[in-house]
Structures are given as C-alpha cells and as structure tokens.
C-alpha cells in the first residue's frame, strides 16, 4: 500500500514514521525549511530516548498521475483550501483530512472532487528538537485517532492504523465530534493566551474556573441544538461540579501531558487557534 503524507509538521511526521516502520510505502510531501532538513537528514524522530530515521521517501512536488492508496492531509486549517486545490489535480482516490475545522465535508469535496474525503482527526502531539521529531500518540483513553463513517474506507484505515499500532476509533458523526472537540480545545488555547505566564497557566485557579465554565457553556449550546455530544465523556464537563472541573483542568495544564499535547500546540499554532476561535463562536452565536 502506498501512502502519502501531505504536510510534514508534527502530526504528519509522526504518522509517516509509524506507518513506514510498519512496512508501508510512505512518501512525505514537504516545503520550505522542513523540505530542506528532510532532504538533508531524512525524517528523524525520537523513540525511547534514541534518535531514529524513518524509511520514507521525501517529495518536493506532487505530480497529477502519482497515485496513492491513501493521502493523509495533515496541514493547519488556514492551509486547508490551498492543499485541497492542489490535490484536485491528483488522481489518488482517498484524502484523509486530519484537520481542525468547522467546515463541512461537502465544502471540501467541492474543491478536490466528490467522494474523495474521509474525515478524521489525529490523536498525537509534540514538537521538534531542532529537526528531530519529539512527539507521541495521545493515550487511547483520552483521544485515539478518530475516523468518521463514510463508505467503508474508514474500516480500511482502521486496519492500516492497527498494523502500525496506532490506536483508533470510528464515530458515526464526525462533524459533531469535531464540533465538541473545538468547544473544549478553543477555551483551553484561550486560557494560555490570556495567562500572564502561559507556561504556568494551570496555577491560576480563577483562570481554570473560567475555562471550565466556558467549555460547559459551549457544550450546553451544542446540546441545546439537539446535537449529541461526542464522545459521551464530554458530558462530564456539564455534570461535574464546576470547582472540581476547574481543579482537574489546573492539574492537566501542569502535567507533562498538558505540556506536550496542549501547551506546545497552542503556542506554536496561535494563528490557527485564533481563527478556530472565530469559527466556533460565530457558529455558537
């Protein structure tokens, strides 16, 4: 099976490395400084304290006739339309969109071609130490890689990811899942931007209570519109006492999990998160 990773950031690089190590024929399409480092050194990543080199092909351009069984689209939301425009010319049948957005999938297929989108969301995070990837998968109980039901292609994806030992799940309504996810992560990112000391935002008890309330308010609006909260554990934000939710958030913010999966992304991708903030609250209003 041939797999193309379109986007060589943290998410694309991690999935590319893991899929290649599982024996798949993986190519990584990159640009700019990232392309230069990949061409020079290859895809380097940390695993169990050692630096490894993933057996992937590095591409500087994508030809229209280059056919891949799967394309994993791992770009930021503000790069999405340009990427789909480029992929319109390519003949590969399946584009797996691992992108944070409130746009609907028919909007994306109007750009790249009908029947090509399989919606998904990554379960990973981290950063780079120089040009070496230092990232990890999100614990399964918190957020496995998630696929939306389409026409059966999601089951093929699940088999591919299981072989690569990447935990995953399939949900019936990916748009509702993504909406609930944004209802949670946008206030979390906002808390970092509001904090006087973003690296220690979790120590500000008042800020954590404010963040907890905003998440609850967001989910209340979604539920009031007869949209089923997904995953079901999102109900905890609505049912648990607010002081307890604030305390839990403070603990998570100060943990190694919070640093790797919340703080690093929020601070590095502030332009994307602020754009998602505008999308979410425009929808909620």
C-alpha positions in Angstrom: 0.0 0.0 0.0 1.3 3.5 -1.0 0.6 6.3 1.5 1.3 10.0 1.0 1.7 12.3 4.0 0.7 15.8 2.7 2.2 18.1 5.3 5.5 17.4 7.2 4.7 19.0 10.6 4.5 17.2 13.9 1.4 15.2 13.1 2.3 14.2 9.5 5.9 13.3 10.5 4.8 11.1 13.4 2.2 9.2 11.4 4.6 9.0 8.5 7.3 7.5 10.7 5.0 5.0 12.4 3.3 3.8 9.1 6.7 3.4 7.4 8.1 1.4 10.3 5.0 -0.8 10.0 6.1 -1.7 6.4 4.0 0.6 4.3 5.4 2.5 1.3 5.3 6.1 2.7 6.2 9.3 1.0 6.2 12.7 2.7 5.4 15.9 0.8 7.1 18.9 2.3 8.1 22.5 1.5 10.4 25.3 2.7 12.8 24.8 5.6 11.2 21.5 6.5 11.8 20.1 3.0 15.5 21.3 3.3 16.0 19.4 6.6 14.2 16.3 5.4 16.2 16.2 2.1 19.5 16.7 4.1 18.9 14.4 7.1 15.8 12.4 6.4 12.8 12.1 8.8 14.5 11.9 12.2 12.5 11.1 15.3 13.0 10.2 19.0 11.9 6.9 20.3 12.7 5.5 23.7 15.4 8.1 24.1 17.2 7.3 20.8 17.1 9.1 17.5 15.9 7.0 14.6 15.5 7.6 10.9 12.2 6.6 9.3 12.3 4.8 5.9 10.2 7.3 4.0 10.5 9.0 0.6 10.8 12.8 0.5 8.9 14.7 -2.2 9.3 18.3 -3.2 6.4 18.2 -5.7 3.3 16.1 -6.3 2.6 15.0 -9.9 -1.0 14.7 -11.1 -0.5 11.0 -12.1 1.1 10.0 -8.8 -1.5 7.6 -7.4 -1.5 6.7 -3.7 -3.9 4.4 -1.9 -4.3 7.0 0.9 -3.3 10.6 1.3 -3.2 11.8 4.9 -3.7 15.6 4.8 -2.1 16.9 7.9 -2.0 20.7 7.4 -3.3 23.6 9.5 -6.9 24.8 9.0 -5.7 28.0 7.3 -3.7 25.9 4.8 -6.5 23.5 4.0 -8.1 25.1 0.9 -4.8 25.6 -0.8 -3.9 22.0 -0.2 -7.2 20.7 -1.5 -6.9 22.9 -4.6 -3.5 21.2 -5.3 -4.9 17.7 -4.6 -7.8 18.4 -7.1 -5.2 17.7 -9.9 -4.0 14.4 -8.4 -5.7 11.1 -9.2 -5.4 9.4 -5.8 -8.9 8.3 -4.7 -8.9 8.9 -0.9 -7.9 12.0 1.1 -8.0 11.6 4.8 -8.5 15.1 6.3 -6.8 15.3 9.7 -7.6 19.0 10.1 -9.3 21.0 12.8 -12.2 22.9 11.2 -15.9 23.5 11.4 -16.4 23.4 7.7 -18.5 20.6 6.2 -17.0 17.8 4.1 -19.1 18.6 1.1 -17.4 22.0 1.1 -14.1 20.3 0.8 -15.2 17.9 -1.8 -16.5 20.8 -3.9 -12.8 21.8 -4.0 -11.0 18.5 -4.5 -13.6 16.2 -6.1 -16.7 14.3 -5.0 -16.3 11.1 -3.0 -12.7 11.6 -2.1 -12.9 12.9 1.5 -12.6 10.6 4.5 -12.9 12.8 7.7 -10.5 12.1 10.5 -8.7 13.7 13.4 -5.3 12.9 14.8 -4.5 11.6 18.3 -1.0 12.9 18.7 1.1 15.9 19.7 4.6 17.1 20.5 7.2 19.3 18.7 10.6 19.4 17.2 14.0 19.4 18.9 15.9 21.1 16.1 15.0 18.9 13.1 14.3 15.8 15.2 10.7 15.0 15.9 9.8 14.7 19.6 6.2 13.6 19.6 3.9 10.9 20.8 0.4 9.4 20.4 -2.3 10.7 22.7 -3.3 8.0 25.3 -6.1 5.8 23.9 -8.5 6.7 26.8 -8.1 10.4 26.1 -8.2 10.7 22.4 -7.3 7.9 19.9 -7.1 8.8 16.2 -10.7 9.2 15.1 -12.3 8.4 11.7 -15.8 9.3 10.6 -18.1 6.7 8.9 -18.2 7.1 5.1 -18.5 4.3 2.6 -16.3 1.7 4.3 -13.0 3.3 3.7 -12.8 4.1 7.4 -12.5 0.3 8.1 -9.6 0.0 5.7 -8.0 2.9 7.5 -8.5 1.3 10.9 -6.8 -1.9 9.7 -3.8 0.1 8.4 -3.5 2.0 11.7 -3.9 -1.1 13.8 -1.0 -2.7 11.9 1.1 0.4 12.7 0.0 0.1 16.4 -1.8 3.4 16.3 -5.0 3.4 18.5 -8.1 4.5 16.5 -11.8 4.6 16.7 -14.7 5.1 14.3 -17.6 7.6 15.1 -20.9 7.9 13.3 -21.0 11.7 13.1 -17.5 13.2 12.7 -18.8 16.7 12.3 -20.5 16.6 15.8 -17.3 15.0 17.2 -15.1 17.8 15.7 -17.6 20.5 17.0 -17.4 19.1 20.5 -13.6 18.9 20.3 -13.4 22.6 19.3 -15.8 23.5 22.1 -13.2 22.1 24.5 -9.8 23.0 22.9 -10.6 26.6 21.9 -11.2 27.7 25.6 -8.0 25.8 26.6 -5.9 27.7 24.0 -7.6 30.9 25.0 -6.5 30.3 28.6 -2.9 30.1 27.5 -3.2 33.4 25.6 -4.9 35.1 28.5 -2.5 33.9 31.2 0.3 36.3 32.4 2.6 33.3 32.4 1.3 30.8 29.7 3.8 28.1 30.8 2.2 28.0 34.2 -1.4 28.9 33.3 -2.7 25.9 35.4 -1.6 27.6 38.6 -4.2 30.4 38.1 -7.2 28.9 39.8 -9.6 31.7 38.7 -8.5 31.2 35.0 -9.1 27.5 35.3 -12.6 28.0 36.7 -13.3 30.5 33.9 -12.0 28.0 31.3 -14.2 25.2 32.8 -17.3 27.4 32.6 -16.6 28.4 29.0 -16.3 24.8 28.0 -19.5 23.9 29.8 -21.3 26.9 28.2 -20.1 25.8 24.7 -21.3 22.2 25.2 -24.6 23.4 26.6 -25.3 25.4 23.4 -24.4 22.4 21.3 -26.7 20.1 23.3 -29.5 22.6 23.1 -29.3 22.4 19.3 -30.1 18.7 19.6 -26.6 17.6 18.6 -25.4 14.6 20.5 -22.2 15.2 22.4 -19.4 13.1 21.1 -17.6 11.3 22.7 -20.0 10.7 25.5 -17.4 11.6 28.1 -17.9 15.3 27.1 -20.9 15.1 29.4 -18.6 15.2 32.4 -18.0 18.9 31.7 -21.7 19.5 32.2 -22.4 17.2 35.1 -19.4 17.5 37.4 -19.3 20.4 39.9 -17.6 23.5 38.4 -14.9 23.8 41.1 -13.9 20.2 40.5 -13.7 20.7 36.8 -11.5 23.7 37.3 -9.3 21.8 39.7 -8.9 19.0 37.2 -8.1 21.4 34.4 -5.4 23.0 36.6 -3.9 19.6 37.2 -3.9 18.7 33.5 -2.4 22.1 32.5 0.5 21.5 34.8 1.1 17.9 33.8 3.6 16.5 31.2 0.5 15.6 29.1 -0.6 19.2 29.2 2.8 20.5 28.1 3.1 18.1 25.2 -0.4 17.9 23.8 -1.9 21.3 24.8 0.7 24.0 25.6 3.1 23.3 22.7 0.4 23.3 20.0 -1.5 26.3 21.4 1.7 28.4 21.5 3.1 27.3 18.2 -0.2 27.5 16.2 -1.7 30.6 17.7 -2.8 31.9 14.3 -4.7 28.7 13.6 -6.3 28.6 17.1 -7.4 32.2 16.9 -9.1 31.5 13.6 -10.8 28.5 15.0 -11.9 30.7 17.9 -13.7 33.0 15.5 -15.3 30.0 13.6 -16.5 28.4 16.8 -18.1 31.4 18.5 -19.6 32.6 15.2 -21.3 29.1 15.0 -22.4 29.2 18.6 -24.0 32.6 18.3 
